[in-house]
Every structure is written in structure tokens, then in C-alpha cells.
Amino acid sequence: MKGPLAKTAILLVGMYVFLKFILPLFTAPLPASLIFLYLALTFASAMIFYTMSGGSLDEFMGPVGRFLTGSGQVGIAGTARILVFVLFPLLVGWQTYTRLAPSDMPPAENRTIHPAPPGEFVGLANPYPRTPENIMMGKGLYAAFCSPCHGANFDGKGPAAVGFNPPPANFSDPGTIAQLQESYLFWRIKKGGVGLPVEAMPWKSAMPRWEVELPDEWIWKIIMGEYDGAGQSPRTWEEEE
């Protein structure tokens, strides 16, 4: 337990215990990816330190070499070496199989093509009248900001569409904006793909967040231009008789 390899292992275990269990007592818990990053940086620092000279490198890697070659290992040490050589490939094979094998288990999250918008966007109405002037202005704004991806013909085949996965929406398809309310489009344009909830997986969107570049008035008028240019009508609440 006095060798550099054992010291490095103790340091990594101690850091993991501190970051995972002790630090959250005083501050917000760290994400697992950040904890892994800290451990990786610590291990890389130890490797750099112990490889600065030939002597320290031999001292650090000596136990590893003796374990792999079986030099002087008898009894428990030799048995442990055989178990590692047998169990490690089996573990890697099992992990690979479980990740690649098809499964009939349901997804962890409900998947929805059109997830519900946040409450502040539900039931919003376009505050601007559907006049020829507003529609024409909306089409002009659409041509400037939206047509590179969604296409001049509102078919999702703009010149930049090939660079996105998933591809931009085809507004002329009756299964897209014709099934949605204007308030839904306002939310999607304003917040973009980064604003989608988890139930939108795996249909994440490459839509940028336009709330900084476009004022609300422009967004509402773009929506008018999209519906008119695609030959669609927004979905509305049906009035009860």
C-alpha cells in the first residue's frame, strides 16, 4: 500500500467519496459527468508526475507488469490474476451485448412528437389581425430568417436543410403545423429545440432559439406567413354548442 500505484488508487477513491457524498452536504450535487472529469484529470496528473523519470515510471508500472506477466505470483495472487483475465473479457462482452441487443422493454420516458408546451404558452392567441399587410410582412420575415432551413416553398427543403438532423419541418405536410395551434408555433419558434421537454425524445429539434433575435410581433407575423404560404390553417379550439 506504499507504492505509487496504490497511492493513486487511494487518491481517486478519496476524491470520488468527497465529490459524490461529502460535497453535496454543503452545496448542490455535482453531475456524474463532472465527477468523472475530475477523476480523469487527477489520474492524468498522477500519470504525468510518475512518468517524469525512468525510475518513477518503473516504480509506478512495476506492480502492473508483475501482475500481467505473473512474475512471482503464487497462491492467492496467482488465482486473482487468473480470475481477472477470465472475468474481464466476460464483463466486456456482457456489457457490449446488453447495449446492442434489441429489447422489448418500454422506453423510460413517454415519447411525444408534439409535446405539451409550458403553461405560459397554452391558449395564447395571435394579437395581430390576419390582414394582407401582416401576412406579407410575415412572409418577408420568414424569407429572411426561416427559409434557409424550411425552404422558400415551406417544404423543409431549404439550402441549409441537409446540414441538420432531424431535418427541418415540412409546413406543407398536413401532419405538421395544420395539427397545431398558433400558440404552439409561437413557443417552438421562441424557445427552439433547447426548450423541448424530455418527452420530445428522440425527436429532438435543431430549431434555434429565436427569442433574442426576433421580437414577439415578428414571431406572430412569421406564423401568419407560414400558414398562408403553406396553404394551411391553424388548429383552433372547437366551440361547444
C-alpha positions in Angstrom: 0.0 0.0 0.0 3.1 2.3 0.0 3.7 2.2 -3.8 2.7 5.0 -6.1 0.0 2.9 -7.8 -1.7 2.2 -4.5 -1.4 5.9 -3.5 -3.0 6.9 -6.8 -5.9 4.4 -6.3 -6.5 5.7 -2.8 -6.4 9.3 -4.0 -9.0 8.5 -6.7 -11.3 6.7 -4.3 -11.0 9.5 -1.8 -11.8 12.1 -4.4 -14.9 10.1 -5.5 -16.2 9.8 -2.0 -15.6 13.5 -1.3 -17.3 14.7 -4.6 -20.1 12.2 -4.5 -21.1 12.1 -0.8 -19.4 14.8 1.2 -19.5 17.9 -1.1 -23.3 17.6 -1.7 -23.8 18.2 2.1 -22.6 21.8 1.6 -23.5 22.7 -2.0 -25.5 21.4 -4.9 -24.7 17.8 -6.1 -22.3 17.6 -9.0 -23.3 15.8 -12.2 -21.8 12.4 -12.7 -20.1 13.6 -15.9 -18.3 16.3 -13.9 -17.2 13.9 -11.2 -15.8 11.6 -13.9 -13.9 14.6 -15.5 -12.3 15.5 -12.1 -11.2 11.9 -11.6 -9.8 11.7 -15.1 -7.8 14.9 -14.6 -6.5 13.6 -11.3 -5.4 10.3 -12.9 -3.8 12.1 -15.8 -1.9 14.4 -13.4 -0.6 11.3 -11.5 0.5 9.7 -14.7 2.4 12.8 -15.8 4.1 13.0 -12.4 5.1 9.4 -12.3 6.4 9.4 -15.8 8.8 12.3 -15.4 11.7 9.9 -14.9 12.5 6.3 -15.7 12.8 5.4 -12.0 9.4 6.7 -11.0 7.8 5.1 -14.1 9.3 1.7 -13.2 8.1 2.1 -9.6 4.6 3.0 -10.8 4.2 0.4 -13.5 6.1 -2.4 -11.8 3.1 -3.9 -10.0 1.1 -3.8 -13.2 3.8 -5.6 -15.2 4.3 -8.2 -12.5 0.6 -8.8 -12.3 0.2 -9.2 -16.1 3.2 -11.4 -16.5 2.5 -13.5 -13.4 6.1 -12.9 -12.2 6.5 -14.4 -8.7 2.8 -14.8 -8.2 1.6 -17.9 -6.4 -1.3 -18.8 -4.2 -4.0 -16.0 -3.8 -2.2 -13.6 -6.1 -1.9 -16.1 -8.9 -5.6 -17.1 -8.5 -6.6 -13.4 -8.6 -4.7 -12.9 -11.8 -6.5 -15.8 -13.5 -9.9 -14.6 -12.3 -9.2 -11.1 -13.7 -8.1 -12.5 -17.1 -11.3 -14.6 -17.2 -13.8 -12.2 -15.8 -12.7 -9.0 -17.5 -13.4 -10.3 -21.1 -16.7 -11.8 -19.9 -17.7 -8.5 -18.4 -16.8 -6.5 -21.5 -18.7 -9.0 -23.7 -21.8 -8.8 -21.4 -21.8 -5.0 -21.4 -21.5 -5.0 -25.2 -24.3 -7.5 -25.6 -26.7 -5.7 -23.2 -26.1 -2.4 -25.1 -26.6 -3.8 -28.6 -29.2 -6.5 -28.1 -32.8 -5.4 -29.1 -35.2 -5.0 -26.2 -38.9 -5.2 -25.9 -38.9 -3.0 -22.8 -40.9 0.3 -23.0 -38.8 3.5 -23.1 -38.0 5.2 -19.8 -39.9 8.3 -20.9 -43.1 8.7 -22.8 -42.3 9.8 -26.4 -44.4 12.5 -27.9 -43.9 14.0 -31.4 -45.7 17.2 -30.3 -45.0 17.6 -26.6 -47.2 19.9 -24.5 -45.9 23.5 -24.3 -45.3 25.2 -20.9 -48.3 26.7 -19.2 -47.4 30.3 -20.1 -47.8 29.4 -23.8 -51.1 27.5 -23.5 -54.1 29.2 -25.1 -52.2 32.2 -26.4 -53.9 34.0 -29.3 -52.3 35.9 -32.1 -52.8 39.5 -31.1 -52.3 40.8 -34.6 -55.1 40.8 -37.2 -54.7 38.5 -40.2 -54.5 41.3 -42.7 -52.8 41.1 -46.1 -50.2 43.6 -44.9 -49.3 41.5 -41.8 -49.2 38.3 -43.8 -46.9 39.9 -46.4 -44.6 41.2 -43.7 -44.6 37.7 -42.1 -43.6 36.1 -45.4 -40.8 38.6 -45.7 -39.5 37.8 -42.3 -39.9 34.1 -43.0 -37.8 34.5 -46.1 -35.0 36.3 -44.2 -34.9 34.1 -41.1 -36.6 30.8 -41.8 -36.4 29.9 -45.5 -32.7 28.9 -45.4 -33.8 25.8 -43.4 -37.6 25.4 -44.1 -37.4 26.4 -47.7 -38.8 29.1 -49.9 -41.7 26.7 -50.7 -42.4 25.9 -47.0 -41.5 22.3 -47.7 -38.5 21.9 -45.4 -36.0 21.8 -48.2 -34.1 25.0 -47.8 -30.4 25.2 -48.8 -29.2 24.6 -45.3 -31.6 21.7 -44.6 -29.1 19.0 -45.5 -26.9 20.0 -42.6 -29.5 19.3 -39.9 -30.6 16.1 -38.2 -33.5 15.8 -37.7 -34.4 17.8 -40.8 -36.5 21.0 -40.7 -40.2 20.6 -40.6 -42.2 20.5 -43.9 -45.0 23.0 -43.3 -46.9 21.9 -46.4 -47.4 18.5 -44.8 -50.8 18.3 -43.2 -49.3 16.4 -40.3 -47.2 19.4 -39.1 -48.5 22.9 -38.5 -52.0 22.1 -39.6 -52.3 20.0 -36.5 -51.1 22.7 -34.2 -52.3 25.9 -32.7 -50.6 29.3 -33.3 -49.6 29.4 -29.7 -47.7 26.1 -30.1 -45.7 27.6 -33.0 -45.0 30.7 -31.0 -43.5 28.6 -28.3 -41.4 26.5 -30.6 -40.0 29.5 -32.5 -39.4 31.5 -29.4 -37.6 28.7 -27.4 -36.3 26.5 -30.1 -35.0 22.9 -29.8 -33.3 23.6 -26.5 -36.6 24.4 -24.9 -38.1 21.0 -25.6 -39.0 18.8 -22.6 -37.7 15.2 -22.1 -40.8 13.6 -23.6 -39.8 15.0 -27.0 -37.1 12.4 -27.3 -36.0 11.0 -29.6 -37.5 13.7 -31.9 -35.3 16.5 -30.7 -35.3 19.6 -32.9 -32.4 21.6 -34.4 -34.6 24.7 -34.3 -32.6 27.7 -32.9 -33.9 29.8 -30.1 -35.2 33.0 -31.7 -36.4 34.9 -28.7 -33.3 37.1 -28.6 -33.2 38.0 -32.3 -36.9 38.3 -33.0 -39.4 40.3 -31.1 -42.8 38.8 -30.3 -44.5 40.8 -33.0 -42.3 39.4 -35.7 -42.8 35.9 -34.5 -46.6 36.2 -34.6 -46.4 37.6 -38.1 -44.0 34.9 -39.3 -46.6 32.4 -38.1 -49.2 34.1 -40.3 -46.8 33.9 -43.2 -46.1 30.3 -42.6 -49.7 29.2 -42.6 -50.6 31.3 -45.6 -47.6 30.2 -47.6 -48.0 26.5 -46.8 -51.8 26.7 -47.6 -52.7 25.5 -44.1 -54.9 26.8 -41.3 -54.0 26.8 -37.6 -55.9 24.4 -35.4 -58.4 26.1 -33.1 -60.5 25.1 -30.0 -63.9 23.8 -31.1 -66.7 25.8 -29.6 -69.3 23.7 -27.8 -72.9 24.1 -29.0 
